């Protein structure tokens, strides 16, 4: 049986959700069936060192996505892969217009968000008119799938719903290496939130929630970096939030999850949040804002978390207090995620999809 050659396309391998998923797929595809390569616009990022050595990295050395199409096409013509798997929304959009230039290659797009919420620039939305050119579009949640069908007229037959995989072996290894962070003050409860510092992640609302908790022995640890860093720090100063710490991007976020008392997802919308899956994989109970993006498919109420409305800042703050006062079974939380989203279950679905093309 001839191995299928696959090129995965990403901007880089920084420590984000889309990058983590593509790395996990490439690392675990059976080599007797597939020949995986990863094409990066720029060869950089914390996940590079976790990539399997026999997965070739193609470095386009292109700093901006808008300048990447020509070098991408050049590599596809040169290498003639059986499958091109694009794993980043903006690249997906641009590629959709040109798929028919390569009739012998099958193209897959993996969406990363609820598109109508995430893509606001008209020049990018234009390309979604050509999204039906893809042979398959992978969505992680019902919300993402229905959004593409309703708002972008994507044929349902083109869409494959596959949830995100959780690599429990990788997480267990990172937890074993983790010691208690220095900023985790004794006699305090510790709440962790992780994500890009942008409006989408709703950290402005989370800071306003913690205004109602400023006199409690509770620390909020926010991991991530982004364009709203200064704005969020200004909000922190204005609200005089002494117990809120911005840690920046962390190579090992599991160090913080291991010792957390609660994980909070404050997003305005998601795709299918890896960080929520991984918090559960660490045995941490989650309190989640009621937003689009597969939240209801992940949370099993009272077992691994619950959903509330973060726009009601005081009510959300009170729920944090109540949750921190309760006891949850960490093994039940882990099992809730493992039984549905372990990499073995999800990668089997990806393998079947790739072989079917």
N, C-alpha and C positions, 0 to 999 in steps of 0.2 A: 504494500500500500504506500503510495507516494505521500510524503509528508506535505501538509499544507503550510505554505509560507505566509506569515502574518506580519504586517507592519502596524504597530500601535503608534499613534501620533499624539504628542502632548507638547505644550510649550516648554516644560522643564520637569524635573522631579523634586520640586520643593515639597515640603511636608503638608500637603493638602489632601482633601478627600478624593478627588478625581485621580490624582497621582498615585495615591495609595492603592486604589482599586485596580488601576491598570498594572501597577507593579505586581500586585498579588496574582492577577490573572496570568501575566507573562511568566512569573516565577513558577507557577504550578501546572501549566499545561504539559501534558505528557509528550516528551520529546520524540517518542516513536510515531506520533501522529502529527505534530506541529513543529514548525521552525519559527519561533517568535523573535522579532526584533522590535526595538523601541526607537522611534524617530523623534528627536527633541529639537525644538527651535534653538535651544541653547543648552548645552550639557552642564547643568548645574542643579543643585538641590540635595537636601539631606537624605533622600531615599536612594540616591545613586549607590551608596555603599551597601544597601540591602538587596540590590538587584543581583540575581543569579549570574555568575561569571560567564555562562555560556549564552546569555541573552545579549546579542550585539546591540550596541548603542550607536545610532546614526546621529551625528551632531551637525545640524544645518548652520550653526553659528549665525543665526538670524535674530536680532534683538527684538523685533516687533512682528506681531502676528500678521499685520497687513502686508508685510514684505515677504511672507513665508511661502506664498503659493507657488512661485516659480521654482524655488529649490525643492519643494515637496514634489511637484510634478516631475522634475528632473530625476529624482530618486525613484519614483514609481516607474517611470519609463525604463530606467536602468535596471532595476531589480525585478520587475514584473511579478509582484507578489500575487498570491491567490486571493488574499483578503487584506483590505486596509481598514483598520479599526481606529476611528477618530474619537478621542475621549475628552474633548474640551469644546464647550459650546460655540465659541466664536470661530474656531477652526472648522468645526462641523458645518457651520452656516456657510462659510466661504467655499468649502469643498463641494457643497451640494450642487452648485451651478455647473461644475466641471466633470462630474462623475462619468458622463457618457463619453468622455474622451478616452476612457479606459475600459472598453467593452469586455475584456477578458478578466478583469479584476472585480471582485465583489466588495462593496463598501458598506460598512456598519458605522453608525453614529451612536455613541453613548451619551445621552443627555444627562446634564448634571443638575438641572433646576427646573422648576415650573417656569417655562419659557416666557409666558405672557407677563409674569411678575418680574422676571430677571432681565429680559432683553428689551430695553426702552429706546435705544437709538434706531431711528428709521432706516439708516443705511445698512444696519445689521438685520433688522426684521425683514427687509426686502428679500434676503436670500432664503428665508423660510418658505417662500413660494416654490422653491425647487427641492424641498426636503423629501418629497415623494420619489426623487431620483435614488435615494438610498435603498439598498436591498433590504436592510433591516435597521430599525431604530430601537435601541434598548432604553427603556424607561424603568426606573426603580420603584415607582409607586403608581397607584391608581390615579392620584392627583395629576402627576406628570402626563400620564397617558391620556386622560380625558381632556387636559388642556391642549395637547397637540391636535387631538381629533376635533374639538369644538372650535378652537381659536385659529388653527393653522391648516385645517382641512386635510390632515394627514390620514391616509387610509389605515383603518384598523389592522388590516392584514400585514401592513409594514411594521407594526409595532410588536416588540417582544418585551414583556414585563419580566425583569429579573432583578430581584433585590440585591443589595450590596453584600459581599461576603465579609465575614469576620475571621481573621487569622488568629485563632486562639493560641497556637504554638508561639507565634511571634509576640503576642501580648504577654503570655505567661513568662517568656524569657525576659521581656522588659521589666515586668513586675518584680522578678527575682533580683534584677540588678538595681532596683530602686530603693533608696533610703529616704527617710522623712525630710522634706524640704526645710531649709533653715527658717523660712518665713511662716511656717505653720506654728503659730504661737501656742504655747501650752494654755490650757483652761479656756480655749476658744473652740467653737465649732467652725468647720471649714467647708465653704461652698465653692465649687469650681465651675467656671464657664470657659469654653474654648471656642475660638473662631476668629475669622478675619475681622479687624476693627473697621466695619463698614455699617451703613444704615441697615442693610439686610439682616444683620445679626441681632439688632435690637438691644445693644448694650446700653444705649441711652435710657431705655425703659428700665433695664435692670438696675442701673445706678439710682433711678428715681424710686425703685422698690426698696433699695438699701437705705435710702433716706429715712424710711420708716423703721429701719433696724439699726440705726447708727448708735443707739444706746445699749444694744445687746452685745453679748460676747460672741459675735459671729464675724468671721473674716470672709471676704469675697476675693477669690483669686481669678483673674481674667488672663488667659493665655492666648496670645496672638498679636499680630501686628497689622497695620493697614492705614489707609488715608485719613481715617477719623481719629487717629491717636490723640492729636492735640485737642480736638473738640471734646473728646471723652474725658481727657485729663482736666479740661476747664470745667466740665460738669461736676467732676469729682471735687474740685476745689471749691466751686460755688456752693455745693451741698455739704461741704466740710465732712467728707467721708474718710475718716482716718483709717478705717478697717478695710478699705478696698485697695488691692495691690494689682498693678499691671505688670505682668512678668515678661511680656514680649513673646515672640515665637520660641517654642521649646522643642528641642529635638526629641526629648523623652517626656511627653505629657502624662504618661502612665505613672510617673513618679508622683504627680499631683493627684491623679485619680485614685491611686492606691490608698492614700491617706485622707481622702475627702469624706465628708459626712453626707454630702448631697451634691448632685450634678444638676445644673440649671441650663436649659436651652431656651433662650429668649428671642429666637429668630422671628422675623416677620414672615418669612417663607423659607422653605427648604426644597431639596430634591428628594433625598432619602438620607438623613443625616448620619454619616459614619460615626461622628463623635458621640451621638446618642447610643448607637450600637456598642461602641467600644467602652463607654461608661458602664453599660450593662454587663459587658464581658469582664469588667473589673469588679463586678458585684456591687456597684453603686446605684442606689435609688435615684430616679430623675424626676424633676418637676419641670414640665414642658409647657411653653406657650402654645395656645391653640392656633396653629397656623397651617397653611397648605404644605404638602410635601411628605406624605406617608407617615405622619406622626401616629395616626390611629392604627396603622398597621404594625407599628413597633411597640407601642405602650400597651401593656396588659395591666389594667388598673389594679392598683393595690399589690401587684406582684413585682414589677420592675419599674413602676413609676405612675405618674398621673398627669393629667392635662388641666391647665387653668388659664385664665385670661390675664396676661401680664399688663395689659392696658389699665386694668384696675390695680394700681400700684399697691395700695394699702392691703387689699384683699390677698394679693399674691404674697406680700410680705408676711401676712398672718399665716398663710398656708406654709411658707417656709418654716416659721416657728413651730407649727404643729408637726410637720414632717420630721424636723430635727429632734422632736421630743418622742418620736415613735421608734420602734425597732423593726427592722426588716431583715429577712433571711437572705444573706448575700448569695448563697448557693442557689436558691430559687431564682434570684435575679439572673445569675449566670446561665442557669439551665433554660430560662425563658428565651434568651438570645441564642444560645447554642443549638437548641432544638429546631430553630427556624432559619438561622442566618450563618451557620458555620460555613467555612470556606468549602468543605467537602460537598455540602448540599448545593451551594450556589455555583461552584465551579463546574459541577456536573452539568448544570443547565447551560453554562457558557460553552462547554465542550460540545454538547449536543447541537447548540445553535451554530457553532462554527463548522461542524461537520456536515450540517444540513445544507450549507450554501454550495 
